[in-house]
Amino acid sequence: MSLKSNSGAELWQKAKKIIPGGNQLLSKRAEMFLPDQWPAYYKKSKGCEVWDLDNNHYYDFSIMGIGTSSLGYANDEINDAVISSISNGSMSSLNCHEEVELAEKLIEIHPWAGAVRFTRTGGESCALAVRIARAYSKKDVVAFCGYHGWHDWYLATNITDAENLDEQLLPGLRPAGVPKQLQNTVLPFKEGDIDGFKAIIDVHGDNLGVVMMEVFRHGLPDVAFLQAVKDLAVEHNIVVIFDEISSGFRLNTGASHLLTSIEPDICVLGKALGNGHPIGAIIGRSEVMDAAQQSFISSSYWTERVGFTAALKTLEIFQRDNIPKRLNETGARLKSRIEEVVTQTGFNLKIIGIDSVPIFIFPGEHALALKTLFTQEMLKRGFLASNVIYLSIAHTDELCDKYIDAMRDVFYFLQQSLDSNADIESLINGPVCHSGFQRLN
């Protein structure tokens, strides 16, 4: 079984020469999946299906637009709403009314909150949330737990220690271009490590004004940990920001913390909020959010209409059809089937993550090579596949069955290769994939 024609791989080599880093998102680099072989570019996407530049057809059982498209690519209802808004003008010297409607809707979903600001991307949303929180607290130091984007305030932690971000999500993030004067302005602690947060308070308490944290990343929320952080923050007058850009629509509509009694001062949403259309939201308590008026925060395309329209329709569908329940039911069934394949083939794959986002941990010292070989062999069988699946409502039982059949064949092949002591890297028709940030050649 051979790979299909691949104009996308050729275009990627050209792109790397004229676009530093090759593209605009690390997670979509070909090197993160299958160097020299990944299709890299698409002509069309619909549901969970993708057609590349050569019209080769694939089912997307990988990052699904890095978690942006829970309702499937090019969802008909959202398309209709967006096309209507474009037809009526997506930009004007006046403001679009959908901006106010979306703010009202998000405050309705988050009854603890009283005000909202909007952006278009996750990283800038986190940066804006930190700016507002610093303005309110009048203190500069930020403690954080998790991944929060590319901006100076966050990468500055690696000025103090080049490995501070390695265990948050992505290793190898260098603070090149970040002013060295920001050293010791942002300090990391690990998920579940309340003593680590206490240690930051002990040393920096007088100037610690903000704590930014993901509600969860690879497992269900640690409610006791979240509550302990919140209690300490209240005691020390620290603004609490929950970054729910990735987690906000996976367990329920609007934010996972709403399933608990824990209320932040600010919550940041993005990704699935627009189902593939750019929109970010910073939701907060009225008195905290009002500090935004003390700082200059303004951008032309934050007023563009499409993101607001898409978000309103996305929220309507999520609430009407109980989308998080559907996603997690699909994920639970799929994970159970994968476990059966693991048992049948003897391939020692570990599965973590919430049901709607299964994450694979490949075994042994050749884990990265096995992941690359898995991606290569699944691509031959018509699947975009990696070590994570962001499930959508387009992942029907029928398509999941097709995925399982292909996975079974590939896992037998991987296990047979291990049993025969084969050189795993020699079975890959190119280099092994990257696992974090690296400079591209």
C-alpha positions as CSV (number, residue, x, y, z in Angstrom):
1,M,0.0,0.0,0.0
2,S,1.6,3.2,-1.2
3,L,1.1,6.9,-0.5
4,K,-0.9,8.9,-3.0
5,S,0.3,11.9,-5.1
6,N,1.3,14.7,-2.9
7,S,1.5,18.2,-4.2
8,G,1.0,19.5,-0.7
9,A,4.3,18.1,0.5
10,E,6.1,19.9,-2.4
11,L,4.3,23.2,-1.6
12,W,5.3,22.8,2.1
13,Q,9.0,22.7,1.1
14,K,8.5,25.9,-0.9
15,A,6.6,27.5,2.0
16,K,9.4,26.9,4.5
17,K,11.7,29.0,2.3
18,I,9.5,32.1,2.1
19,I,7.4,31.8,5.3
20,P,9.6,31.6,8.5
21,G,8.4,28.5,10.3
22,G,6.5,27.4,7.2
23,N,3.0,28.5,8.4
24,Q,1.2,30.4,11.1
25,L,0.6,27.6,13.6
26,L,3.2,25.1,15.1
27,S,0.5,22.4,15.5
28,K,-0.2,22.4,11.8
29,R,3.4,22.0,10.6
30,A,4.0,18.9,8.5
31,E,7.0,18.1,10.8
32,M,4.6,17.6,13.7
33,F,2.9,14.7,11.8
34,L,4.9,13.1,8.9
35,P,7.9,15.1,7.6
36,D,8.3,15.0,3.8
37,Q,5.0,13.0,3.4
38,W,2.2,15.0,5.1
39,P,-0.3,16.5,2.5
40,A,0.0,19.9,4.4
41,Y,-2.6,21.8,2.4
42,Y,-6.3,21.3,1.7
43,K,-8.7,22.3,-1.1
44,K,-11.9,21.5,0.7
45,S,-13.1,20.4,4.2
46,K,-16.6,19.3,5.2
47,G,-17.8,17.4,8.3
48,C,-14.6,15.5,9.2
49,E,-13.6,15.0,5.6
50,V,-10.7,16.7,3.9
51,W,-9.6,16.9,0.2
52,D,-5.9,17.8,-0.4
53,L,-4.4,19.6,-3.4
54,D,-4.5,16.5,-5.5
55,N,-8.1,15.8,-4.6
56,N,-7.1,12.9,-2.4
57,H,-9.8,12.2,0.2
58,Y,-9.1,11.7,4.0
59,Y,-11.1,11.3,7.1
60,D,-9.7,13.7,9.8
61,F,-9.2,11.7,13.0
62,S,-6.5,14.0,14.3
63,I,-6.6,17.7,15.4
64,M,-9.8,18.8,13.6
65,G,-8.4,22.3,13.1
66,I,-6.7,22.0,16.5
67,G,-10.0,21.7,18.4
68,T,-11.9,24.5,16.6
69,S,-14.5,22.5,14.8
70,S,-16.7,20.5,17.2
71,L,-19.6,20.9,14.9
72,G,-17.7,19.7,11.9
73,Y,-16.0,21.6,9.1
74,A,-18.2,24.0,7.1
75,N,-21.3,23.3,9.2
76,D,-24.4,24.1,7.1
77,E,-26.2,26.2,9.8
78,I,-23.1,28.2,10.6
79,N,-22.3,28.6,6.9
80,D,-25.7,30.0,6.3
81,A,-25.5,32.5,9.1
82,V,-22.0,33.6,8.1
83,I,-22.8,33.9,4.4
84,S,-25.8,36.1,5.4
85,S,-23.7,38.3,7.5
86,I,-21.1,38.7,4.7
87,S,-23.8,39.5,2.2
88,N,-25.0,42.3,4.5
89,G,-21.5,43.6,5.0
90,S,-19.0,42.1,7.4
91,M,-17.4,45.5,8.2
92,S,-18.7,49.1,8.6
93,S,-17.9,52.4,10.3
94,L,-20.6,51.4,12.7
95,N,-20.6,48.5,15.1
96,C,-22.4,45.2,14.4
97,H,-25.3,44.5,16.7
98,E,-24.2,40.8,17.0
99,E,-21.4,42.0,19.3
100,V,-23.9,43.1,22.0
101,E,-26.0,39.9,21.5
102,L,-23.0,37.7,22.0
103,A,-21.9,39.6,25.1
104,E,-25.4,39.2,26.6
105,K,-25.5,35.5,25.7
106,L,-22.1,34.8,27.3
107,I,-23.1,36.6,30.5
108,E,-26.3,34.5,30.5
109,I,-24.2,31.4,30.4
110,H,-21.8,32.7,33.0
111,P,-24.1,34.2,35.7
112,W,-21.0,35.1,37.9
113,A,-19.8,37.5,35.2
114,G,-21.0,41.0,34.2
115,A,-18.9,42.1,31.2
116,V,-17.1,40.8,28.1
117,R,-14.4,41.9,25.7
118,F,-13.7,40.2,22.4
119,T,-10.7,39.4,20.2
120,R,-10.1,37.0,17.3
121,T,-7.4,34.6,18.6
122,G,-6.6,32.7,21.7
123,G,-3.1,34.0,22.4
124,E,-4.2,37.6,22.2
125,S,-7.2,36.8,24.4
126,C,-4.9,35.5,27.1
127,A,-2.6,38.6,26.7
128,L,-5.6,40.9,27.0
129,A,-6.9,39.0,30.1
130,V,-3.5,39.4,31.8
131,R,-3.4,43.2,30.9
132,I,-6.9,43.7,32.4
133,A,-6.0,41.7,35.5
134,R,-2.8,43.6,36.0
135,A,-4.6,46.9,35.6
136,Y,-7.1,45.9,38.2
137,S,-4.7,44.4,40.7
138,K,-2.1,47.1,40.2
139,K,0.5,44.3,40.6
140,D,2.9,43.0,37.9
141,V,3.8,39.4,38.7
142,V,1.8,36.6,37.1
143,A,1.7,32.9,38.2
144,F,0.5,30.4,35.7
145,C,-0.3,26.8,35.2
146,G,-0.7,25.4,31.6
147,Y,-0.3,26.6,28.0
148,H,-1.4,30.2,27.3
149,G,0.0,31.2,23.9
150,W,2.9,33.0,22.3
151,H,3.0,36.5,23.7
152,D,5.8,38.1,25.7
153,W,4.1,38.0,29.0
154,Y,4.1,34.1,28.9
155,L,7.3,33.3,27.1
156,A,9.1,35.6,29.6
157,T,9.2,32.7,32.1
158,N,11.8,31.0,30.0
159,I,14.2,33.9,30.4
160,T,14.5,32.8,34.1
161,D,14.8,29.1,33.2
162,A,14.8,27.8,29.6
163,E,12.9,24.7,30.7
164,N,10.0,26.4,32.6
165,L,7.5,25.7,29.8
166,D,8.7,22.2,28.9
167,E,6.2,20.5,31.2
168,Q,3.3,22.9,30.6
169,L,2.7,21.6,27.0
170,L,5.4,22.3,24.5
171,P,9.1,21.8,25.1
172,G,11.8,24.0,23.5
173,L,9.9,27.3,23.5
174,R,12.7,29.9,23.3
175,P,12.1,33.5,24.5
176,A,14.1,35.0,21.6
177,G,12.9,38.6,21.1
178,V,11.3,38.8,24.5
179,P,12.7,41.7,26.6
180,K,15.0,40.4,29.2
181,Q,13.6,43.0,31.6
182,L,10.5,40.8,31.9
183,Q,12.6,38.2,33.8
184,N,10.8,37.0,37.0
185,T,7.5,38.7,36.0
186,V,5.8,35.4,35.2
187,L,6.3,32.2,37.3
188,P,5.1,28.6,36.6
189,F,3.6,26.0,38.8
190,K,2.4,22.5,37.8
191,E,-1.2,21.2,37.6
192,G,-2.0,19.7,41.0
193,D,1.0,21.3,42.7
194,I,-0.6,23.6,45.3
195,D,2.6,23.8,47.2
196,G,4.3,25.2,44.1
197,F,1.7,28.0,44.0
198,K,2.1,28.6,47.7
199,A,5.9,28.9,47.2
200,I,5.3,31.6,44.6
201,I,3.1,33.5,47.0
202,D,5.6,33.2,49.7
203,V,8.4,34.8,47.6
204,H,6.3,37.2,45.4
205,G,3.1,37.8,47.4
206,D,3.3,41.6,47.6
207,N,3.7,41.9,43.8
208,L,1.7,38.8,42.7
209,G,-1.5,40.1,41.1
210,V,-2.6,37.4,38.7
211,V,-2.9,33.7,38.5
212,M,-3.7,32.2,35.0
213,M,-4.5,28.5,34.7
214,E,-6.1,26.0,32.4
215,V,-9.1,24.2,34.1
216,F,-7.8,21.0,32.6
217,R,-5.6,19.7,29.8
218,H,-5.2,15.9,29.6
219,G,-7.8,14.7,32.2
220,L,-10.9,15.8,34.0
221,P,-10.7,19.0,36.1
222,D,-9.0,18.6,39.5
223,V,-11.7,20.4,41.5
224,A,-9.9,20.3,44.8
225,F,-6.8,21.9,43.2
226,L,-8.8,24.6,41.5
227,Q,-10.6,25.4,44.7
228,A,-7.3,25.5,46.7
229,V,-5.9,28.0,44.1
230,K,-9.0,30.1,44.3
231,D,-9.0,30.2,48.1
232,L,-5.4,31.3,48.2
233,A,-6.0,33.9,45.5
234,V,-8.9,35.4,47.5
235,E,-6.8,35.5,50.6
236,H,-3.9,37.3,48.9
237,N,-6.0,39.6,46.6
238,I,-4.9,37.8,43.4
239,V,-7.0,37.9,40.2
240,V,-8.0,34.4,39.0
241,I,-8.1,33.8,35.3
242,F,-9.4,30.5,33.9
243,D,-8.0,29.8,30.4
244,E,-10.8,27.7,28.8
245,I,-9.7,28.3,25.2
246,S,-9.2,24.5,24.7
247,S,-11.5,23.2,27.5
248,G,-14.5,25.5,27.2
249,F,-16.7,23.3,25.0
250,R,-15.5,19.8,25.6
251,L,-17.4,18.9,28.8
252,N,-20.2,21.4,28.6
253,T,-21.3,24.5,26.7
254,G,-19.4,27.7,27.6
255,A,-16.7,26.5,30.1
256,S,-15.8,23.4,32.1
257,H,-15.6,25.4,35.4
258,L,-19.4,25.9,35.2
259,L,-19.7,22.2,36.2
260,T,-18.2,23.2,39.6
261,S,-19.0,25.8,42.1
262,I,-15.7,27.6,41.5
263,E,-15.9,31.0,39.9
264,P,-12.9,32.8,38.4
265,D,-12.6,36.6,38.1
266,I,-12.0,36.2,34.4
267,C,-12.6,33.4,31.9
268,V,-11.1,33.2,28.4
269,L,-12.8,31.4,25.6
270,G,-11.9,30.7,22.0
271,K,-11.3,27.8,19.5
272,A,-14.7,26.0,19.4
273,L,-16.6,29.2,20.2
274,G,-16.7,30.1,16.5
275,N,-16.5,26.5,15.0
276,G,-13.7,27.5,12.7
277,H,-14.3,31.2,12.5
278,P,-12.0,33.5,14.5
279,I,-13.5,34.7,17.8
280,G,-12.2,35.0,21.3
281,A,-13.9,36.2,24.4
282,I,-12.7,37.5,27.8
283,I,-15.5,37.3,30.3
284,G,-15.2,38.7,33.8
285,R,-16.7,40.3,36.9
286,S,-17.8,43.8,36.1
287,E,-15.4,45.5,38.6
288,V,-12.4,43.6,37.2
289,M,-13.3,44.1,33.5
290,D,-13.9,47.8,34.0
291,A,-10.1,48.1,34.5
292,A,-9.9,47.6,30.7
293,Q,-10.9,51.3,30.5
294,Q,-7.7,52.2,32.2
295,S,-5.6,50.7,29.4
296,F,-5.5,51.2,25.7
297,I,-7.1,48.0,24.2
298,S,-8.3,48.4,20.7
299,S,-8.2,46.6,17.3
300,S,-9.9,47.1,13.9
301,Y,-10.7,43.5,13.2
302,W,-12.1,42.9,16.7
303,T,-15.2,44.6,15.3
304,E,-15.6,42.4,12.2
305,R,-19.0,40.7,12.0
306,V,-18.3,37.1,11.0
307,G,-16.8,35.9,14.3
308,F,-19.8,37.2,16.4
309,T,-22.3,35.7,14.0
310,A,-20.6,32.3,14.0
311,A,-20.3,32.3,17.8
312,L,-24.0,33.0,18.3
313,K,-25.0,30.2,15.9
314,T,-22.4,27.9,17.5
315,L,-23.8,28.5,21.0
316,E,-27.4,28.0,19.8
317,I,-26.5,24.6,18.3
318,F,-24.4,23.5,21.3
319,Q,-27.3,24.3,23.7
320,R,-30.1,23.0,21.5
321,D,-28.4,19.7,20.7
322,N,-26.4,19.1,23.9
323,I,-23.2,18.8,21.8
324,P,-20.8,18.1,24.7
325,K,-22.9,15.1,25.7
326,R,-22.8,13.8,22.1
327,L,-19.1,14.3,21.8
328,N,-18.2,12.5,25.0
329,E,-20.6,9.6,24.2
330,T,-18.9,9.2,20.8
331,G,-15.5,9.4,22.5
332,A,-16.4,6.8,25.1
333,R,-17.5,4.4,22.5
334,L,-14.4,5.0,20.3
335,K,-12.0,4.6,23.3
336,S,-13.7,1.3,24.2
337,R,-13.2,0.1,20.6
338,I,-9.6,1.2,20.6
339,E,-9.0,-0.7,23.9
340,E,-10.4,-3.8,22.1
341,V,-7.9,-3.3,19.3
342,V,-5.0,-2.9,21.7
343,T,-6.0,-6.2,23.3
344,Q,-6.4,-8.0,20.0
345,T,-3.1,-6.8,18.5
346,G,-1.0,-6.8,21.7
347,F,0.2,-3.3,20.8
348,N,0.9,-1.5,24.1
349,L,-0.9,1.8,23.5
350,K,-1.9,3.9,26.5
351,I,-5.0,6.1,26.2
352,I,-5.5,9.2,28.3
353,G,-7.6,12.4,28.0
354,I,-11.3,13.1,28.4
355,D,-13.6,11.1,26.2
356,S,-14.1,13.7,23.6
357,V,-10.3,14.2,23.1
358,P,-8.6,10.8,23.3
359,I,-4.8,11.1,23.5
360,F,-2.4,8.2,22.7
361,I,0.9,7.5,24.4
362,F,3.0,5.2,22.2
363,P,5.2,2.7,24.0
364,G,8.9,2.5,24.7
365,E,12.1,4.2,23.6
366,H,10.9,4.4,20.0
367,A,7.6,6.2,20.9
368,L,8.1,9.1,18.5
369,A,9.1,6.8,15.6
370,L,6.1,4.6,16.3
371,K,3.8,7.6,16.3
372,T,5.3,8.7,13.0
373,L,4.9,5.2,11.5
374,F,1.3,5.0,12.7
375,T,0.6,8.4,11.0
376,Q,2.2,7.2,7.8
377,E,0.3,3.9,7.6
378,M,-3.0,5.5,8.5
379,L,-2.5,8.1,5.8
380,K,-2.1,5.3,3.3
381,R,-5.5,4.1,4.4
382,G,-7.2,7.4,4.0
383,F,-7.0,8.9,7.5
384,L,-5.3,12.0,8.9
385,A,-4.2,10.5,12.2
386,S,-1.8,11.4,15.0
387,N,-1.6,10.9,18.8
388,V,-4.8,12.9,19.5
389,I,-8.3,13.0,18.2
390,Y,-10.5,16.1,18.6
391,L,-13.9,14.5,18.1
392,S,-16.7,16.3,16.4
393,I,-20.4,15.5,15.7
394,A,-19.3,14.6,12.1
395,H,-17.4,11.5,13.5
396,T,-20.3,9.1,13.0
397,D,-20.3,5.5,14.3
398,E,-19.8,4.4,10.7
399,L,-16.7,6.5,10.2
400,C,-15.4,5.4,13.6
401,D,-15.8,1.8,12.5
402,K,-13.7,2.6,9.4
403,Y,-11.1,4.2,11.6
404,I,-11.0,1.1,13.9
405,D,-10.6,-1.3,11.0
406,A,-7.6,0.7,9.7
407,M,-6.1,1.1,13.1
408,R,-6.3,-2.7,13.7
409,D,-4.3,-3.4,10.6
410,V,-1.7,-0.7,11.5
411,F,-1.4,-1.9,15.1
412,Y,-0.8,-5.5,13.9
413,F,1.9,-4.1,11.6
414,L,3.5,-2.1,14.4
415,Q,3.5,-4.9,16.8
416,Q,4.9,-7.4,14.3
417,S,7.7,-4.9,13.6
418,L,8.5,-4.7,17.3
419,D,8.4,-8.4,17.7
420,S,10.8,-8.9,14.9
421,N,13.2,-6.3,16.3
422,A,12.8,-4.3,13.1
423,D,14.4,-0.9,12.8
424,I,11.3,1.3,13.2
425,E,12.8,4.4,11.7
426,S,13.8,2.4,8.6
427,L,10.1,1.7,8.0
428,I,9.3,5.4,7.8
429,N,9.6,7.0,4.3
430,G,11.1,10.2,5.8
431,P,12.3,11.7,9.1
432,V,10.7,11.1,12.4
433,C,8.2,13.7,13.5
434,H,8.9,16.6,15.9
435,S,7.6,16.5,19.4
436,G,7.8,20.3,20.2
437,F,9.2,23.5,18.9
438,Q,12.2,23.2,16.6
439,R,13.8,25.5,14.0
440,L,12.9,24.3,10.5
441,N,15.5,23.7,7.8
